Amino acid sequence: MNLALNLSRSVEEFGERTAVKLDDVELSYAELGGASAHIVGMLREQGVEPGDRVGIMLPNVPYFPVIYYGTLRAGAVVVPMNPLLKAREVKFYLEDSGAKVLFAWHGFEEEAAKGAEEAGAQCILVTPGEFERQAGAAEALDEWNERDESDTAVILYTSGTTGTPKGAELTHANLGRNAVAGSRELIGLGEDDVLLGALPLFHSFGQTCSMNGAVAAGACLSLIPRFEPDKALEILERDAITVFGGVPTMYSAMLASSKKDDVDTSALRLCISGGSAMPGEVMRRFEEQFACKILEGYGLSETSPVASFNHPDRERKVGSIGTPIEGVEMKVVDDEDNEVDQGEVGEIVIRGHNVMKGYWQRDDATEEAMRGGWFHSGDMAQVDEEGYFFIVDRKKDLIIRGGYNVYPREIEEVIYEHPAVEEAAVIGVPHDELGEEVAAAIVLREGESATEEELREHVKENVAAYKYPRQVHLMDELPKGPTGKILKREIELPERAKANRPPRDSGSMLVGRVESAARWRRRMGENAPSPLKRAKRSADPPQWRH
């Protein structure tokens, strides 16, 4: 099989329909298929053979699917890359994967070309107008190279939050089945649907749930190169978007837009959220504002990415990531990989057709992640009596305050219930007596006001005394990754925090650089409290209230 055969089928069945568009630029399925054939010719001219790796460093523009499917048609392996990478990072991605060719957006020529040169790869710039002539000069090869379903189709590099980025090898079967599961089987995507392509296509969420899902269903994908809430709302109305997939910060930003009351979004039938936990209050407000339904799912780059979902034909539970998709198994385990009792907290482990082949040339990392034949996610969750999974937090984000576990997501849910809050992130900061203290970085909604003390008291009234944030910091913005996910590891608390004195009941405090629970445990030694053995469900965590 070959993942690109989804495009072949849609070319035959929906040839004249619009496959992808960017404002006034549109490509039909026939044109997308024809253009990708020229990419096969270009790659052959560069000496690319089946199994070779090809880097794609582009924003959300129609050239992305053209080159993506052209690469797959040639039997080569796609290495998606963030166009904002610097030369040093470009070099690493290309050297580590052994990529022969890099297609890079002209606006990032300096970094891309330098990194490619140092890695010994050929850099092909994608400049509108010029690239069409360059590709058109190459022979259009009508090839759909046969690949085994276990052959690698895409190498997706992880974010590298715990060290050097690792390349997750996703096979043709991984991505093919996940695209179908995430489009037709889960949300009933069809040729009449129009998707808003706001998620980066170089990321697993956007690649599978937007681009590959749309192509598999013969739907139209309307792209937005860089997410801006006002622009997204404009496209929702202009193109009569029926399905929108995004991360929680995108939903929050659209709710904060001054244009939200002036757009017609009546065509919007379904929204999908993933990437990080969606606060229940944000979900409630968005559905009320735009008269649509949001379904939350869960997955990782290593799982293609969809592993679980709130299925449309079943009860939706706000705050839950739903149940495993067909053909996928999930459970929660303790430190010894024993399944925990229902309601207890454990690490999510996954197995099924969606799980990666392994990490590229990292047998040690693969063995560690795939212990016992299950992929270990690093996410902690609970399972209720009906089999619904509820994410508690990332294992590495857990805060251990005086030996007690504090799950940032639970505290964030409470913070979001305050009407003045737009975004929030709860993190652990070093404490000389307690090990870690709870801190909250908060962005207020435009036009709203609230003091740090007021926000602290709001949380204090709703959670146990050891959980509420002794430090609350109002910030202009929070750092975000390429999908819009809040990057807690990059939050820098204000310098004034060093001089702040916490409330009397919190004890003395050492305020320094933000340090995660995982790093703290490494510093404190192996005898630091285990997050899984000590964890118990709170009596009434916010995600269960709705």
Secondary structure, DSSP 4 states (H G I P E B T S, - for coil): --TTHHHHHHHHHHTTSEEEEETTEEEEHHHHHHHHHHHHHHHHHTT--TT-EEEEE--SSTHHHHHHHHHHHTT-EEEE--TT--HHHHHHHHHHHT-SEEEEEGGGHHHHHHHHHHHT-EEEEE-TTHHHHHHHHS----------TTSEEEEEEP--TTSS--EEEEEHHHHHHHHHIIIIIHH---TT-EEEE-S-TTSHHIIIIIIIHHHHHT-EEEE-SS--HHHHHHHHHHTT--EEEE-HHHHHHHHH-TTTTS---TT--EEEE-SSPPPHHHHHHHHHHHT--EEEEEE-GGGSSEEEE--TTS---TT--BEEPTTEEEEEE-TTSPBPPTTS-EEEEEEETTS-SEETT-HHHHHHHTGGGSEEEEEEEEE-TTS-EEEEEEGGG-EEETTEEE-HHHHHHHHHTSTTEEEEEEEEEEETTTEEEEEEEEEEPTT----HHHHHHHHHTTS-TTTS-SEEEE-S---B-TTS-B-GGG----GGGGTPPPPGGG------S---HHHHHHHH-TTSPPHHHH----SS-GGGT-
